[in-house]
Amino acid sequence: MVRGRQAQRRKQRKENIVRAMLLSPSLLIIGGFLIGPLCIVLVYSFLTPGTFGGVIWEATFDAYIQFLFERDFVDESLVFSTAYLEIYGRSFLQAIVATVACFIIGFPTAYFIATRPEHQKNMWVLLVTVPYWVNLLIRTISMLFLIRNEGPLNYGLQAIGLIDTPIQIAYTNVGVGIGLVYSYLPFMVLPLYATIERFDFRLVEVAYDLYADRWTVLFKVIMPICLPGIIAGSLLVFIPSLGAFIAPDLLGGGKNLMIGNLIALQFQGSRNWPFGSAAAMIVMSVVLVALIVYTRQQTRSRIQVY
Amino acid sequence: MTWACMVFLYGPIIIVAIYSFNEIRSITVWGGFSFAWYVKALNNDLIQRATFNSLIIAVGASTIATSFATLAALAMRGRAFRGREGAFGVISLPLIVPEIVSAVASLIFFVLIGIPLGLGSILLAHTVFCIPFAYLPISARLDGIEGYYEEAARDLYADGRQAFFHVTLPMLLPGIMAGFMLAFIISLDDFIITNFVAGPGSTTLPLAIYGLVRTGLTPEINAISTMLLLVSIFFVTMSFIIGRRNVGKNR
């Protein structure tokens, strides 16, 4: 059937209208209940805290200033305080350590799965993924159950005589770190597996032919090519770890606060909504920066391929 | 290293499951296999109410989310159109934003607008983040359906609507079901966002469990954890299996 140019454009436009209508419920609800609220959080971070929570509509930078300075009671001057910086520092450190740990555990695992025979691969992927779908709260509770002083791990170690008194792992930074790795390990394994699977292993053979040893092959051949997967996996672990709440809350025992706990505190006990909003905004900015870096790296690597 | 990884991933939950059957409340002594803790957990009033709330919210949120996601997936298929990447960005936004940030944003928004914090607010918040989870399996399924099925239908004089309802939709159904089950379990499992937007008196299962943990670990918690664990694994495995059923099998 021959269609005129105009008729084709009309059809195109009608199609676009239909697409817009189909998309609208989803976009509206996410736009209205997530994007809108996020903007409100941004606004709130510049307001003054109300006495019992909530906000007073007076603009101020107080919330952001509070991160670095404390107001001296006597003369209202600002004193540099590291209290909140510590929390941010700890969160960053925990997130980085968790990412590295996940990589050390995840890379060999992904490599292993990628080198299985074809029909086994999906089974292994499923095996790695299934624990993730168990409720994060339950999984963290299980980890707490395991590593606490009266728990099976300490009991087992004592029973075989390795230690005399229980090692304090729960309610420490290490415990939180373990919890974070436990929460997000599959997020590292899966992208790594995806890239390693696509890796052309003949390159390894070529490298061996050129007298490279195993470590050279690993660091100079496999890893650079799998870099996109490494970055994706790292981001997928780093970002949630930074804003994590459950792991530091249950495994940190109220002392090893991370950003997630700090934010939650502002809306529950401390009732300082602008401060909580400001903290949330800072986390969002870090996430956005990470995402921008990631997308730029993706486009750059795509260009390199050509 | 892979075995270590597996042990690490499955170890804690298996151990919890084992201890949930221990008759007596001890780590060191095995008192005998027993369902006592399960019975106690199931008879707990708070747990019963919380489970009921969780189920209602999960069904509601996943139904709405799956419907919206299906429409969206249908809109997004085919050749690229202007704004498609932006639309995909919006749809996947709930996955990117850290949960604590979403939770805070939702709370502030509800309070500002004057929506009372209760089951309704939880339902709304859950629907938002269930959409991307429902969307992904549906979109994947849709991508796998070849265009020639619809063309064949049209060749047989079916019009657009008939082609859709009698050919595409039935083939899409496994994807829709997979999306629904995924959204369901995500809603059931959610803690952080629910913690923020729940009002007094509207507890969900994860919130109740959290409260119990706060007062100390008991074997009942082990029992509840194991039950929830099995439900989650069941749902996700089913979602996976259903979603992967061969497209060509359906005629």
Interface residues (C-beta under 8 A of the other chain):
Chain A: N16 V18 R19 A20 M21 L22 L23 P25 S26 L27 I29 I30 G31 F33 L34 I35 G36 P37 L38 I40 V41 Y44 G54 I105 G106 P108 T109 F112 I113 L126 L127 V128 V130 P131 W133 V134 N135 L136 L137 I138 R139 I141 S142 M143 L144 F145 L146 R148 E150 G151 P152 Y155 Y182 L185 P186 V189 I239 P240 L242 G243 F245 I246 L250 I259 G260 I263 A264 F267 W273 G276 S277 A280 V283 M284 V287 L291
Chain B: M1 T2 A4 C5 M6 F8 L9 Y10 G11 P12 I13 I15 V16 Y19 I27 T28 S67 F68 A69 L71 A72 L74 A75 M76 F81 A87 V90 I91 L93 P94 I96 V97 P98 E99 I100 V101 S102 V104 A105 S106 L107 I108 F109 V111 L112 L124 A125 T127 V128 I131 Y135 I185 L188 D189 F191 I192 N195 F196 P206 I209 Y210 V213 L217 I221 N222 S225 L228 L229 S232 I233 F235 V236 T237 F240
